[in-house]
């Protein structure tokens, strides 16, 4: 049985996160779709939670499908606000305005 989580997958996800422009956010599911792993949004979250061991990545630009920021990532909102990302309420990014549009 092949391991689901391996170095190649980790770097594929983190490389994609590097492409999210300032002022935009992506969802875990959007990242999973872009790497041809639909329905693996939780795996993306797991990888991003370990990103500090691989370098400095803008993981604060990834939110859930409703635009909710991660509850345990205390700096995420401040980092997004500093990039002029607007919030609908205290915990949800305005996805209509800021969701990453891949061309």
N, C-alpha and C positions, 0 to 999 in steps of 0.2 A: 504494500500500500504506500502510495506517495504521500509525503507530508504536504499539507495544504499551505503551511506557512514556511517559506524558504527565502533565502537571501535575494534571489532573483526577483521574486514577487515583491518583497519589501522595497527594493530599489526601483522597481517599476512604478509602484504607488507613489513613493516619495519624489521621484522624478516628475511625475504628473502634477503633484502638489506644487512643485516649484514653478509650474507654468501658469498657475492661477494668478491673474494680475491683481495688483493692489486695488482695493475698492470693489473687488468682486469676491463672491464666495461660491463654493461648489458643495454639493451634498455628498454624503457617503455613497449613496446609490448611484449618483452621477459618475463618481470615480470608478465604482465597481463596473458600471456599464462600459466606460471608456477603456478598461483593460480586459474587456470580454469575460467578465465574471459577474453577470447579472445575479441579483439576489444574494450577493456577498457583502452587503453594506456593513454588517457587523465585523467582518474580517478587516475591512478598511479601517474601521474604528480601532480595532486591536492594533493594527500596524501603526497608525498615527499615535497611539498612546505610548508606543515604544520608540518613536522617532528620535528622541534626544540621544539615544545610543548610536545613532547613525550620522548625526550632524545637525545643522541648523536649518529647519524647514518651516515654511509658513503654514503650519497645521491649523493655526487659528482661523484660516480662511475656509475651513470645512465645517459644515453644520449638518443637522439632520434634515430629513425631507420636508419638515415644516418650517425650517429656518431656525430651529432652536439651537442655541449654543450649548456646549458641553457643561453640565452642572458642576463638574469638579475642576474645570479649567478656568481658574479664577481670573486670569489675565486676558482671556479671550475677548471679552466685550471691549475692554480698554484698547486692545490692539486693533480691533475692527473699527472702533470709533475714530481712532487716530488715522485710519485710512479712509475716513469719510463714509463709512458704511452706515446706513440708516437702519434703525430698529423700529418695528411695529409696536413693540412693548418692551419691557425690561429684559426679556430673554429670547426674543425672536427677531431675526434679521428680516428686513423687507426683501424677500426673494424676487418679487416682481421687478424691483429696481436693481438688485445687485447680484442675481444669479449669473454665474459665469456662462457666457454664450460662446460656445466653441464654434469656430468657423471651419 
